[in-house]
Every structure is written in structure tokens, then in C-alpha cells.
Amino acid sequence: MRKPRPFPENAREVIAPYLKSADSVPFFKRVLCLWLRITQGFTPDQIALSIGWRPASVRRIQSLFLRDGTSCLKGVGRGGRRRENLSREDEKAFLAPYAYRAKRGVMARVEAIHQAYERRLQRKVPKSTIYRMLARHNLHRLLVKQRTRHQKADQ
């Protein structure tokens, strides 16, 4: 295994204030990845074991610090709807008529909302998309799926 790249001489002074100002656990762990290597000389495997990460993640943080400096400590947000069909505002506007009618006591069928959604997007989408959208806007209790009856059921 090759020898790791050395950290800059002033790395300890640069990282020290971030240890005290850490406001979240993920941020503190990113700082700790650097601090343990700078002060204790730990390997990425040892650091990963101590903070509960993978060695590759520790190496990535250290590599980003050597390349970009302290900007690696900010991290990248993991959340987000990367494959959304409509923005939240558009979804809210789309569901507004159904929500209004549901609050008035008129139950809407999920099948009708599904068909209208597909017409809006001009393509097919799974029904689970509609259920997730209803739950996202807290309308899953107001709008119900129409219950089908067995053909031989007692009327």
C-alpha cells in the first residue's frame, strides 16, 4: 500500500475550530475523519472503525480536504426528489380540487385521480405514485380507493 499524502502544515489549526463548532453528528464525523489522521496518525480503517463509517468514505473526505480544503466539511445533502414528475407546488395545485371536494364530504376515487394525473403528464405512472403523493400532502385519509364488491356478494 502506498504512503498517504501528507496533510498541510497548518491543517491542525484549520480543523480545530470546526471540532468545537460542530452542530450535527454527520458534520462532527466529517471533521473527526480529518482530526484523527492529523493528530493521531490513524489509518482510514482505524478511523472508519471508530466512527462507524466505511474506510472508503473516510478516504473520500480526506481526499476532498486535500484537494478542496474545508469546503468538504459542508457535505452534500442526501435528500431530494430527483425524479419528481411535478414540483410540490404543482402537486398541491393538482390536488386542490380533490381536497376541496373531500373536505365537503365528497369522496374522490383514487382511480379518477390516477387517470387525471396520467393525462396531465401524458404518460403512464404506477398507482403507487398517487398514493405517495396523497400521503405527502396529508390527503391519504380524505381520499379513498373505491371498494369493489365481489359479483356474488349479498347486496
N, C-alpha and C positions, 0 to 999 in steps of 0.2 A: 504494500500500500504506500502510495506516495505521501510525502510530508505535506501537511496542510499549509495553506498560505498564511503568513503571519498577519496579525491584525495591526493596524497603525499604532504608533506610539501613544497617541492621545485617546485611544479607544476607551480606556477605563474612565477618564474624565468625561467623555461624551456620553457614556452609557449610565453612569452613576445617578444623575438626576432623574432618569426615567424609572429607576427602581422605586424611588420614593413617590413618584407622581402616577404610578400605575393605578388606573381606575377600574380595570376589569381583569378577570383571570386570564383570558386569552392574551391581552396586552402584556401582562406580567410574565407569562410564559415565553413570549417572544423575546422580551428583554432578558430573561433568565437564560435563554439559549446562548446569548452572546456573553452574558456576565460570567457564566460558569466556565466558558472556554477562556475568556480573557484573564480571569483572576485565578482559577484553579487548574487550568490546562486540561480540562476534561475532554474526552473524545465525544464525537456525536452519539455513539452508542451509550455511553455513560449518562450523557445529558438527557437523551431520549428516555432512558430507563427512569431517571429521577423525576422528570416532569410528565411522564405518561404520553409521550409522543413517539413517532417513528423516527429512526435515525435520518431517513431521507428528508423529513420535514425540518429537522434541526439543521442539516447541511444546507437546505434551501434558504433558511433565514440567514445563516451565516454568510452564504454566498451573496445574497442580496445586500447585506450590510457592507461587505467588502466592495461591491460594485456601486451601490446607490447611497450608502450612508444610512442615516437614521430614518429615512423615508420607509424602509422596510418594516419598521415597528408599527406603523399605522395599520397595516394589514388590509386585506381586501374583503369586503363584505361577501358573505356566502349566500345570502338570501336573494330573493327576487324572482319574478315571474318571467323567465327568459323566453318562454314560448307562449306568451299570452295571445289570445285571439283579440280581445278588446281590453282597453285600459280599465281601471277600476271605475273611473267616472263614466265611461261608455257603458259598462255593465250596469251601473246604477241607473243610468238613464233608460237602458233597455228594460230593466226590471220594474221601473217606476209604475207603469200602468197595472202590472200584475199585482204589485204590492198594494197599490191604492184600492183595487178591487178586493183583494184579500182582507184588507182592514175593514172593508164594508161588509164582509161576510160572504163574498162570492169566491168560492174556492176555484183556483185555476188548476188545470191538469198539467202535469209535467210534460206530457206528450205535446201539448199545444205550445208550451214554451220552447221545447226542443225543436219543433218544426220552425217556429219563428226565428230561433237562433241560427238554424241552418240556412234559412232564407237570407238572413242578414249577412252571414259570412259567405254565402254562395258555395258552400261545400258541406260535406257530411262531418259530423263530430259525434263522439260517443256520448251516450246519455249521462255517463258519469261526469262529464264536463258540466252539465246543467246542475247536477246535484252539488258539485263542489262550488259552483258559482252561487247557488242559493244559500249554501252554508256560509260562504264568505261574506254575504250581505245579510246574514241572520234572517233569512226568509224561508229556511227549510221547514219551519214549523207552520208557517202561514199557507204555504202551497203544498198540496198533497198530490200524490200519484193516484189516479183513478183506480179503484179496486175492481178487478174483473171478477165476474162470477162464473162458476162452473155451469155448463149448459144444462146439467141435470140437477142443479141446486134447487131447493124449495123456494119458491117465490115468496 
